[in-house]
């Protein structure tokens, strides 16, 4: 049976500690105690608490992009692909609630400037993906439109994470689909896609 690496244990512990205590209150010692890893191992991997938190943020971003990359763009329309992307992201955030809170709440509100920059860079990557998926749609194909779409979805994610509702995120797929699509396709089509997403959520 393969063992989890020290690095992975530390990143998991960092995310969990930040979710429970907040980034500012989290200490390297508390992370090491939860991870069951010696300080020498931590210092060999990370320059300090901020460096570890940044690695945890990059981990959840990499996992998100890797999952989205498995969706075949040739098998679905742009709107269907967006629905599938939203569903994939929500499922991952529900499974990785501590990492999701670290990125969506702690990095933005209590993190360092570098952590906030990392979060914004992740948002720009996702906005670019949405922008590329939307040529030809009303209002589509612009970074401003894509960022507006993400803004609505971000607010919904933060609300659920703030009240400990990460497990509910996949059930809210229709709300997220509407928020992600309405700037691109308008209210009528976004509502239609949200209804289709509701069926997916029920089946899930």
C-alpha positions as CSV (number, residue, x, y, z in Angstrom):
1,X,0.0,0.0,0.0
2,X,1.4,3.3,-1.0
3,X,2.0,5.8,1.8
4,X,1.1,9.5,1.5
5,X,4.1,11.7,1.1
6,X,5.2,14.1,3.8
7,X,4.5,17.0,1.4
8,X,0.9,15.9,0.8
9,X,0.3,15.3,4.5
10,X,1.6,18.8,5.3
11,X,-0.6,20.4,2.6
12,X,-3.6,18.6,3.9
13,X,-2.8,19.7,7.4
14,X,-2.3,23.3,6.3
15,X,-5.6,23.4,4.6
16,X,-7.4,21.8,7.5
17,X,-5.8,24.1,10.1
18,X,-6.6,27.2,8.1
19,X,-10.2,26.0,7.7
20,X,-10.6,25.5,11.4
21,X,-8.4,28.3,12.9
22,X,-8.0,30.8,10.1
23,X,-4.7,31.4,8.3
24,X,-3.5,34.1,10.7
25,X,-4.0,31.8,13.8
26,X,-2.5,28.8,12.1
27,X,1.1,28.1,13.1
28,X,3.7,25.8,11.6
29,X,3.7,23.8,14.8
30,X,0.0,23.2,14.6
31,X,0.3,22.1,11.0
32,X,3.2,19.7,11.9
33,X,1.3,18.2,14.9
34,X,-1.8,17.5,12.6
35,X,0.4,16.1,9.8
36,X,2.5,14.0,12.1
37,X,5.7,15.2,10.3
38,X,9.0,16.5,11.8
39,X,10.0,20.1,11.4
40,X,13.1,19.0,9.5
41,X,10.9,17.6,6.8
42,X,8.8,20.8,6.6
43,X,11.9,23.0,6.4
44,X,13.3,20.8,3.6
45,X,10.1,21.4,1.6
46,X,8.9,24.9,2.4
47,X,10.4,28.3,3.2
48,X,7.7,28.9,5.9
49,X,4.0,29.1,6.6
50,X,3.2,31.3,3.6
51,X,5.2,29.1,1.2
52,X,3.2,26.1,2.4
53,X,-0.1,27.9,2.1
54,X,0.8,28.9,-1.5
55,X,1.7,25.3,-2.3
56,X,-1.7,24.2,-1.0
57,X,-3.5,26.8,-3.1
58,X,-1.5,25.6,-6.2
59,X,-2.5,22.0,-5.4
60,X,-6.2,22.7,-5.5
61,X,-5.8,24.8,-8.6
62,X,-3.9,22.0,-10.4
63,X,-6.5,19.4,-9.4
64,X,-9.2,21.6,-10.7
65,X,-7.6,22.2,-14.1
66,X,-6.7,18.5,-14.4
67,X,-10.3,17.5,-13.9
68,X,-11.6,20.1,-16.3
69,X,-9.0,19.0,-18.9
70,X,-10.6,15.5,-19.0
71,X,-13.8,17.0,-20.5
72,X,-13.8,16.4,-24.2
73,X,-14.7,19.8,-25.9
74,X,-15.6,18.0,-29.2
75,X,-18.4,16.0,-27.6
76,X,-20.5,18.9,-26.2
77,X,-21.7,22.3,-27.2
78,X,-20.0,25.4,-25.5
79,X,-22.9,25.8,-23.1
80,X,-23.0,22.0,-22.3
81,X,-19.3,22.2,-21.7
82,X,-19.7,25.1,-19.3
83,X,-22.3,23.1,-17.4
84,X,-20.0,20.1,-17.2
85,X,-17.1,22.3,-16.0
86,X,-19.2,23.9,-13.3
87,X,-20.3,20.5,-12.1
88,X,-16.8,19.2,-12.1
89,X,-15.5,22.2,-10.0
90,X,-18.4,21.9,-7.5
91,X,-17.8,18.2,-7.0
92,X,-14.1,18.8,-6.3
93,X,-14.7,21.7,-4.0
94,X,-17.2,19.6,-2.0
95,X,-14.5,16.8,-1.7
96,X,-11.7,19.3,-0.8
97,X,-13.6,21.7,1.4
98,X,-10.6,22.7,3.5
99,X,-8.6,23.6,0.3
100,X,-11.7,25.4,-1.1
101,X,-12.0,27.5,2.0
102,X,-8.3,28.3,2.0
103,X,-8.6,29.6,-1.5
104,X,-12.0,31.3,-1.6
105,X,-12.0,32.8,1.9
106,X,-8.6,32.7,3.8
107,X,-6.4,33.7,0.8
108,X,-8.7,36.6,-0.1
109,X,-9.5,37.9,3.4
110,X,-6.7,36.9,5.8
111,X,-3.9,35.8,3.5
112,X,-0.7,37.6,2.5
113,X,-0.4,39.7,-0.7
114,X,1.2,36.7,-2.4
115,X,-1.7,34.5,-1.5
116,X,-4.2,37.0,-2.8
117,X,-2.2,37.2,-6.0
118,X,-2.2,33.4,-6.3
119,X,-6.0,33.4,-5.9
120,X,-6.5,36.2,-8.5
121,X,-4.2,34.3,-10.9
122,X,-6.3,31.2,-10.5
123,X,-9.5,33.2,-11.2
124,X,-7.9,34.7,-14.3
125,X,-7.1,31.2,-15.6
126,X,-10.7,30.1,-15.1
127,X,-12.0,33.3,-16.7
128,X,-9.7,32.7,-19.7
129,X,-11.1,29.1,-20.1
130,X,-14.6,30.5,-20.0
131,X,-13.8,33.2,-22.5
132,X,-12.4,30.7,-24.9
133,X,-15.5,28.5,-24.5
134,X,-17.8,31.4,-25.4
135,X,-17.1,32.8,-28.9
136,X,-20.3,33.5,-30.8
137,X,-22.5,33.7,-27.7
138,X,-24.2,37.0,-26.9
139,X,-21.7,38.9,-24.9
140,X,-19.3,36.0,-25.0
141,X,-15.7,36.0,-25.9
142,X,-14.7,38.9,-23.6
143,X,-12.6,38.7,-20.5
144,X,-14.9,41.2,-18.8
145,X,-17.9,38.9,-19.4
146,X,-16.1,35.9,-18.2
147,X,-14.9,37.7,-15.0
148,X,-18.5,38.8,-14.4
149,X,-19.7,35.2,-14.7
150,X,-17.1,34.0,-12.3
151,X,-17.9,36.8,-9.8
152,X,-21.4,35.5,-9.3
153,X,-20.2,31.9,-8.9
154,X,-17.5,33.0,-6.5
155,X,-20.1,34.7,-4.2
156,X,-22.2,31.6,-4.1
157,X,-19.1,29.4,-3.2
158,X,-18.0,31.8,-0.5
159,X,-21.5,31.9,1.0
160,X,-21.7,28.1,1.3
161,X,-18.1,27.7,2.6
162,X,-18.7,30.4,5.2
163,X,-21.6,28.4,6.7
164,X,-19.9,25.0,6.4
165,X,-22.0,24.0,3.5
166,X,-19.4,22.6,1.1
167,X,-21.2,19.3,0.8
168,X,-24.2,21.2,-0.6
169,X,-22.3,22.7,-3.5
170,X,-23.1,20.0,-6.1
171,X,-26.8,20.2,-5.2
172,X,-26.7,23.9,-6.1
173,X,-25.5,23.2,-9.7
174,X,-28.5,25.0,-11.3
175,X,-27.7,28.2,-9.4
176,X,-24.1,28.1,-10.4
177,X,-24.9,27.2,-14.0
178,X,-27.2,30.3,-14.2
179,X,-24.6,32.6,-12.6
180,X,-21.9,31.2,-15.0
181,X,-24.0,31.4,-18.2
182,X,-26.2,34.5,-17.9
183,X,-23.6,37.1,-18.9
184,X,-22.8,35.0,-22.0
185,X,-26.2,33.8,-23.2
186,X,-28.8,36.0,-21.5
187,X,-31.4,35.2,-18.9
188,X,-33.7,33.0,-21.0
189,X,-31.0,30.5,-22.2
190,X,-29.3,30.6,-18.8
191,X,-32.6,29.6,-17.2
192,X,-33.0,26.8,-19.7
193,X,-29.6,25.4,-19.0
194,X,-30.1,25.8,-15.3
195,X,-33.2,23.6,-15.6
196,X,-31.2,21.0,-17.4
197,X,-28.6,21.2,-14.7
198,X,-31.3,20.6,-12.1
199,X,-32.0,17.2,-13.7
200,X,-28.3,16.4,-13.5
201,X,-28.2,17.5,-9.8
202,X,-31.2,15.3,-9.0
203,X,-29.7,12.3,-10.8
204,X,-26.4,12.9,-8.9
